[in-house]
């Protein structure tokens, strides 16, 4: 009887280990390319948010896709050769996915069929002008970005900030992005031949809120070509509207909290609690943070509705948009708000 019980225990334990292993590794094999749209954490385990060597994606770099976490995926496993381990999970929102159709076809389950169909359908309508359902307002904390993001090429505004020649103590405009839920981050480039033509007065108004315009229009041209052309405002109205939104957010509890804590370490929980006290939990569900290396604040993103009124208060603007990723985004529990020139 004792031997039988021992055998039974061995079998049960073996089954538990087997099931645990299956659950931990459940994913859908995929292949293709993932092109990053900014710096994001690359996790060994997205559930535990472990990143042993603080690996970050390089903006606009292409990575090989190895798997997705489920049919309606929100995490993508990619290969990062210089990371250890090299297989990493990144949030779907951190870039654009391009799957190999042959690979999807080989997946014999109905899951792969529906995934393939969904991708083919969305790819046909992700560059149609004015075919979006909300906006993402992406705002940069410039000192944190310039000090800690490994951006490609030269950013003269960052050189000026780091040299102490330009002092930025307000949130700045990364972009106002028309967003289509069914396309994820693929929605954009609705007119690949578009050119940016702004009046001198518009550039003067934008520059304090998008410091690249103090030195060049390269970044603005990129934002217009990728995002701006997908909505119906002309370039002047688009950037001036975006500037009004930045001013509104910078003057709000969001900007006030950041500026009150320049040079300090703060908890993301205290940041969220502060904003809930001003806007309510429903509105704050439309806000998320982004950090370099998980610990240096560099961006705040807000989801707002497609037909927003720029004169509405910030709570109304937020409540008009869809829920987004968690408030903490890719940030750790404690983050640092960098001071300019440090």
C-alpha positions as CSV (number, residue, x, y, z in Angstrom):
1,X,0.0,0.0,0.0
2,X,2.9,2.3,0.8
3,X,4.6,1.6,-2.5
4,X,1.3,2.2,-4.3
5,X,0.8,5.6,-2.6
6,X,4.4,6.6,-3.4
7,X,3.8,5.7,-7.1
8,X,0.5,7.7,-7.1
9,X,2.3,10.7,-5.5
10,X,5.1,10.5,-8.2
11,X,2.5,10.4,-11.0
12,X,0.5,13.4,-9.5
13,X,3.6,15.5,-9.0
14,X,4.8,14.7,-12.5
15,X,1.5,15.7,-14.0
16,X,1.5,19.0,-12.0
17,X,5.0,19.8,-13.2
18,X,4.0,19.0,-16.7
19,X,0.9,21.1,-16.6
20,X,2.8,24.0,-14.9
21,X,5.4,23.9,-17.7
22,X,2.8,23.9,-20.3
23,X,1.0,26.9,-18.8
24,X,4.2,28.8,-18.4
25,X,5.2,28.3,-22.0
26,X,1.8,28.5,-23.7
27,X,2.2,30.7,-26.8
28,X,1.6,30.6,-30.5
29,X,4.7,30.1,-32.7
30,X,5.0,32.9,-35.2
31,X,7.6,34.5,-37.5
32,X,8.0,37.8,-39.2
33,X,9.4,41.2,-38.2
34,X,8.7,43.6,-35.3
35,X,9.7,47.2,-35.9
36,X,9.9,49.2,-32.7
37,X,8.3,52.7,-32.4
38,X,10.3,53.8,-29.4
39,X,12.3,52.5,-26.4
40,X,10.5,49.9,-24.5
41,X,11.4,47.3,-21.9
42,X,12.2,43.8,-23.3
43,X,11.2,41.2,-20.7
44,X,12.4,37.7,-20.1
45,X,8.9,37.2,-18.5
46,X,6.1,39.6,-19.3
47,X,4.0,38.3,-16.4
48,X,6.7,38.9,-13.8
49,X,8.1,41.9,-15.7
50,X,11.7,40.6,-15.3
51,X,14.5,42.2,-17.3
52,X,17.8,40.9,-15.9
53,X,20.1,43.1,-18.0
54,X,17.7,46.1,-18.5
55,X,17.4,45.5,-22.2
56,X,15.6,48.2,-24.2
57,X,14.3,48.3,-27.7
58,X,16.1,50.6,-30.1
59,X,13.7,53.0,-31.9
60,X,12.9,52.0,-35.5
61,X,15.0,48.8,-35.3
62,X,13.6,45.6,-36.7
63,X,13.6,42.3,-34.7
64,X,12.7,38.8,-35.6
65,X,9.4,37.5,-34.2
66,X,9.4,34.1,-32.5
67,X,5.9,33.9,-30.9
68,X,2.8,35.7,-29.7
69,X,1.2,35.1,-26.3
70,X,-2.3,34.4,-27.6
71,X,-4.7,34.7,-30.6
72,X,-5.7,38.3,-29.8
73,X,-2.1,38.9,-28.7
74,X,-0.8,41.8,-26.6
75,X,2.7,40.5,-26.2
76,X,5.3,39.5,-28.9
77,X,8.3,37.4,-28.3
78,X,11.3,38.6,-30.4
79,X,15.0,37.8,-30.7
80,X,17.5,40.3,-29.4
81,X,20.9,38.9,-30.2
82,X,22.9,41.0,-27.8
83,X,20.5,40.4,-24.8
84,X,21.0,37.6,-22.3
85,X,18.8,35.7,-22.6
86,X,18.2,36.7,-26.2
87,X,14.5,35.7,-26.4
88,X,12.4,38.6,-25.0
89,X,8.8,39.6,-24.7
90,X,7.7,43.1,-25.7
91,X,4.3,44.8,-25.6
92,X,2.5,44.9,-28.9
93,X,2.1,48.7,-28.4
94,X,5.8,49.1,-28.6
95,X,6.0,48.6,-32.4
96,X,4.6,47.3,-35.6
97,X,4.2,43.6,-36.3
98,X,4.6,42.1,-39.8
99,X,3.9,38.4,-39.8
100,X,4.9,35.9,-42.4
101,X,1.7,34.7,-43.9
102,X,3.1,31.3,-44.7
103,X,4.0,30.8,-41.1
104,X,0.4,31.7,-40.0
105,X,-1.0,29.3,-42.6
106,X,1.1,26.4,-41.2
107,X,-0.5,26.8,-37.8
108,X,-3.2,24.2,-38.1
109,X,-5.6,25.4,-35.5
110,X,-8.5,27.7,-36.1
111,X,-6.7,30.2,-33.9
112,X,-4.0,30.7,-36.6
113,X,-6.7,31.0,-39.3
114,X,-8.6,33.7,-37.5
115,X,-5.3,35.5,-36.6
116,X,-4.2,35.4,-40.3
117,X,-7.6,36.7,-41.4
118,X,-7.6,39.5,-38.9
119,X,-4.1,40.6,-39.9
120,X,-5.0,40.6,-43.6
121,X,-8.2,42.5,-43.0
122,X,-6.6,45.2,-40.8
123,X,-3.6,45.6,-43.1
124,X,-5.9,46.8,-45.9
125,X,-7.4,49.6,-43.8
126,X,-4.6,50.8,-41.6
127,X,-3.5,53.6,-43.9
128,X,-6.9,55.1,-44.9
129,X,-7.3,58.7,-44.0
130,X,-9.7,59.7,-41.3
131,X,-10.5,56.0,-40.6
132,X,-9.4,56.1,-36.9
133,X,-11.4,55.8,-33.7
134,X,-9.4,57.8,-31.1
135,X,-6.2,59.8,-30.5
136,X,-3.1,59.2,-28.5
137,X,-1.5,62.4,-27.2
138,X,2.2,61.5,-26.5
139,X,4.0,64.0,-24.3
140,X,7.8,63.9,-23.5
141,X,9.6,64.8,-20.4
142,X,12.5,66.2,-22.3
143,X,15.2,66.1,-19.7
144,X,14.6,62.4,-19.0
145,X,14.4,61.6,-22.7
146,X,17.6,63.5,-23.6
147,X,19.6,62.1,-20.7
148,X,18.6,58.5,-20.8
149,X,17.2,57.4,-24.2
150,X,19.7,56.0,-26.8
151,X,18.1,57.8,-29.7
152,X,19.5,57.5,-33.2
153,X,21.3,60.4,-34.9
154,X,21.6,64.0,-33.7
155,X,18.9,65.8,-31.7
156,X,20.1,69.4,-31.4
157,X,17.5,70.2,-28.7
158,X,19.0,67.4,-26.6
159,X,22.5,68.7,-27.1
160,X,21.4,72.1,-26.1
161,X,19.6,70.8,-23.0
162,X,22.5,68.6,-21.9
163,X,25.0,71.5,-22.5
164,X,22.8,73.8,-20.3
165,X,22.0,76.1,-23.3
166,X,18.3,75.2,-23.3
167,X,16.3,74.8,-20.2
168,X,13.1,72.8,-20.6
169,X,10.9,72.6,-17.5
170,X,7.6,71.8,-19.2
171,X,6.1,68.7,-21.0
172,X,6.7,68.8,-24.7
173,X,4.9,67.3,-27.7
174,X,6.0,64.0,-29.1
175,X,2.9,63.6,-31.2
176,X,-0.8,63.6,-31.6
177,X,-1.5,60.2,-33.1
178,X,-4.8,59.1,-34.7
179,X,-5.3,55.6,-33.5
180,X,-7.3,52.7,-34.8
181,X,-7.9,49.9,-32.4
182,X,-8.0,47.1,-35.0
183,X,-4.7,48.2,-36.4
184,X,-2.7,48.7,-33.2
185,X,0.4,50.8,-33.9
186,X,0.2,50.0,-37.7
187,X,-2.3,52.8,-38.4
188,X,-0.4,55.6,-40.2
189,X,1.3,56.8,-43.3
190,X,-2.0,57.6,-45.0
191,X,-0.2,59.7,-47.6
192,X,3.4,58.7,-48.2
193,X,4.1,61.6,-50.4
194,X,2.9,64.3,-47.9
195,X,5.1,67.3,-47.3
196,X,5.0,69.5,-44.2
197,X,4.5,73.2,-45.0
198,X,4.0,75.4,-41.9
199,X,3.7,79.1,-41.5
200,X,6.5,81.0,-39.7
201,X,4.0,82.0,-37.0
202,X,2.9,78.4,-36.4
203,X,6.6,77.3,-36.0
204,X,7.1,80.1,-33.5
205,X,4.1,79.0,-31.4
206,X,5.1,75.3,-31.6
207,X,8.8,75.6,-30.7
208,X,8.4,76.0,-26.8
209,X,6.3,72.9,-26.8
210,X,8.2,70.9,-29.4
211,X,11.8,72.1,-29.0
212,X,13.1,70.4,-32.1
213,X,11.4,73.3,-34.0
214,X,13.9,75.7,-32.5
215,X,16.6,74.0,-34.7
216,X,15.0,72.1,-37.5
217,X,11.7,70.6,-38.8
218,X,12.9,67.0,-39.3
219,X,11.1,65.6,-36.4
220,X,7.9,67.5,-37.1
221,X,8.0,66.3,-40.7
222,X,8.3,62.7,-39.5
223,X,5.3,63.2,-37.1
224,X,3.2,64.8,-39.9
225,X,4.0,62.1,-42.5
226,X,3.4,59.2,-40.2
227,X,0.5,60.5,-38.1
228,X,-0.8,63.9,-39.0
229,X,-1.8,63.1,-42.6
230,X,-4.3,60.5,-41.3
231,X,-6.7,63.1,-40.0
232,X,-8.5,66.0,-41.6
233,X,-6.9,69.1,-40.1
234,X,-4.3,70.9,-42.2
235,X,-0.8,71.0,-40.9
236,X,-1.0,74.4,-39.2
237,X,-4.2,73.6,-37.4
238,X,-3.0,70.1,-36.5
239,X,0.2,71.3,-34.8
240,X,-1.5,74.3,-33.2
241,X,-4.3,72.0,-31.8
242,X,-1.7,69.6,-30.5
243,X,0.2,72.5,-28.9
244,X,-3.0,73.6,-27.1
245,X,-3.4,70.1,-25.7
246,X,0.2,70.1,-24.4
247,X,-0.3,73.4,-22.7
248,X,-3.5,72.1,-21.1
249,X,-1.8,68.9,-19.8
250,X,1.3,70.8,-18.6
251,X,-0.8,73.2,-16.6
252,X,-2.9,70.3,-15.1
253,X,-2.2,68.0,-12.1
254,X,0.0,65.9,-14.4
255,X,2.4,68.6,-15.2
256,X,2.3,70.0,-11.7
257,X,3.2,66.7,-10.1
258,X,6.1,66.2,-12.5
259,X,7.5,69.7,-12.0
260,X,7.1,69.5,-8.2
261,X,9.3,66.4,-8.2
262,X,12.1,67.4,-10.6
263,X,15.3,65.7,-9.4
264,X,13.4,63.3,-7.1
265,X,12.5,59.7,-7.0
266,X,8.8,59.1,-6.8
267,X,6.5,56.0,-6.8
268,X,4.2,55.4,-9.7
269,X,1.5,54.6,-7.2
270,X,1.7,58.0,-5.6
271,X,1.6,59.7,-9.0
272,X,-1.5,57.7,-9.9
273,X,-3.2,58.4,-6.6
274,X,-2.5,62.1,-7.0
275,X,-4.1,62.1,-10.5
276,X,-7.1,60.1,-9.4
277,X,-7.8,62.8,-6.7
278,X,-8.0,65.4,-9.5
279,X,-9.6,63.5,-12.4
280,X,-11.2,60.4,-11.0
281,X,-10.2,56.7,-11.6
282,X,-12.1,56.5,-14.9
283,X,-10.1,59.3,-16.5
284,X,-6.8,58.1,-15.2
285,X,-7.4,54.7,-16.9
286,X,-6.7,56.6,-20.1
287,X,-3.2,57.7,-18.9
288,X,0.0,55.7,-19.1
289,X,3.7,56.4,-18.4
290,X,6.8,55.4,-20.3
291,X,10.3,55.2,-18.8
292,X,13.9,54.6,-20.0
293,X,15.4,51.5,-18.3
294,X,12.2,51.3,-16.4
295,X,13.2,54.0,-14.0
296,X,13.6,57.4,-15.8
297,X,10.4,59.1,-16.8
298,X,10.5,60.2,-20.4
299,X,6.8,60.2,-21.6
300,X,3.2,60.5,-20.6
301,X,0.5,59.2,-23.0
302,X,-3.2,60.1,-22.9
303,X,-6.0,58.5,-24.8
304,X,-8.7,60.9,-26.0
305,X,-11.7,60.6,-28.3
306,X,-11.7,61.1,-32.1
307,X,-14.1,64.0,-32.0
308,X,-12.6,65.9,-29.0
309,X,-13.2,69.5,-28.3
310,X,-9.8,71.2,-27.5
311,X,-11.6,73.6,-25.2
312,X,-13.0,70.9,-22.9
313,X,-11.3,70.3,-19.6
314,X,-8.7,67.5,-19.3
315,X,-11.0,65.1,-17.5
316,X,-13.6,65.4,-20.2
317,X,-11.0,64.9,-22.9
318,X,-9.7,61.7,-21.2
319,X,-13.1,60.3,-20.6
320,X,-13.9,60.7,-24.3
321,X,-11.1,58.2,-25.1
322,X,-10.7,54.4,-24.8
323,X,-8.9,52.7,-21.9
324,X,-5.2,52.1,-22.6
325,X,-2.4,50.1,-21.1
326,X,-1.8,50.2,-17.3
327,X,-0.9,53.6,-15.8
328,X,2.6,52.5,-14.9
329,X,3.3,51.4,-18.5
330,X,6.9,50.0,-18.6
331,X,8.0,51.9,-15.5
332,X,9.1,50.4,-12.3
333,X,7.4,51.1,-8.9
334,X,9.9,53.9,-8.2
335,X,10.9,56.3,-11.0
336,X,13.2,59.3,-11.3
337,X,12.1,62.7,-12.7
338,X,15.3,64.0,-14.3
339,X,16.3,67.7,-14.2
340,X,17.6,69.4,-17.3
341,X,21.3,69.4,-17.8
342,X,22.0,66.8,-15.1
